[in-house]
């Protein structure tokens, strides 16, 4: 959670619609909540939920990777520019 203080400047540079931001943010919060709930059951309740924790970890990894890919894909994207002005190798 140390990286949350980086969120405001990062979101300012991200060119994405409000809908996309809400979807990615909601998916991330949901994956985090899923992982924390299963980890709580293991650590505090003492339930043997190893498979569920592994599956929640995989979901969390996939959501984080997808969110990072969408974020990096939307950085510095300017809709006014296109590939037509660049030289292509023949």
C-alpha positions in Angstrom: 0.0 0.0 0.0 3.1 2.3 0.1 2.5 3.1 -3.6 -0.9 4.7 -3.1 0.6 8.1 -2.6 1.8 7.9 -6.2 -1.8 7.6 -7.5 -2.8 11.3 -7.8 0.2 12.3 -10.0 -0.1 9.0 -12.0 -3.8 9.5 -12.7 -3.2 13.0 -13.8 -0.9 11.8 -16.6 -3.2 8.9 -17.6 -5.4 9.5 -20.7 -8.5 7.4 -20.1 -12.2 7.8 -19.9 -14.0 8.1 -16.5 -15.7 4.7 -17.3 -12.4 3.0 -17.9 -10.9 4.5 -14.7 -13.9 3.3 -12.7 -13.8 -0.2 -14.2 -10.1 -0.7 -13.6 -10.3 0.8 -10.1 -13.3 -1.3 -9.2 -11.6 -4.5 -10.5 -8.5 -3.6 -8.5 -10.5 -2.9 -5.3 -12.5 -6.1 -5.8 -9.3 -8.3 -6.3 -7.7 -6.7 -3.3 -10.8 -7.3 -1.1 -11.0 -11.0 -2.3 -7.4 -11.6 -1.5 -7.6 -9.9 1.9 -10.7 -11.8 2.9 -9.2 -15.2 2.0 -5.9 -14.3 3.7 -7.9 -13.3 6.9 -9.6 -16.7 6.9 -6.2 -18.4 6.8 -4.3 -16.2 9.2 -6.9 -15.2 11.8 -9.6 -17.9 11.6 -7.0 -20.7 11.0 -9.1 -22.3 8.1 -7.1 -24.4 5.6 -7.9 -22.2 2.5 -4.6 -22.7 0.7 -6.2 -23.3 -2.7 -8.6 -20.4 -2.4 -5.7 -18.1 -1.4 -3.7 -19.3 -4.4 -6.7 -18.7 -6.7 -7.2 -15.2 -5.1 -3.5 -14.5 -5.7 -3.8 -15.4 -9.3 -6.8 -13.2 -9.8 -5.0 -10.3 -8.0 -2.0 -10.8 -10.2 -4.0 -10.8 -13.4 -6.0 -7.7 -12.4 -2.8 -5.9 -11.5 -1.1 -6.8 -14.7 -4.1 -5.8 -16.8 -4.4 -2.5 -14.9 -0.7 -1.8 -15.4 -1.0 -2.6 -19.1 -4.0 -0.3 -19.6 -2.3 2.4 -17.6 1.0 2.2 -19.6 -1.0 2.0 -22.9 -2.8 5.3 -22.0 0.2 7.3 -21.0 1.1 10.2 -23.2 -1.4 9.1 -25.8 -2.5 12.1 -27.9 -5.6 11.6 -30.0 -4.4 14.4 -32.4 -1.3 12.4 -33.5 -1.4 9.3 -35.7 1.0 7.0 -37.4 0.5 8.6 -40.8 3.2 11.2 -40.1 5.9 8.7 -39.3 8.2 7.1 -41.8 7.8 3.5 -42.5 10.5 1.0 -43.2 10.2 -0.8 -46.5 
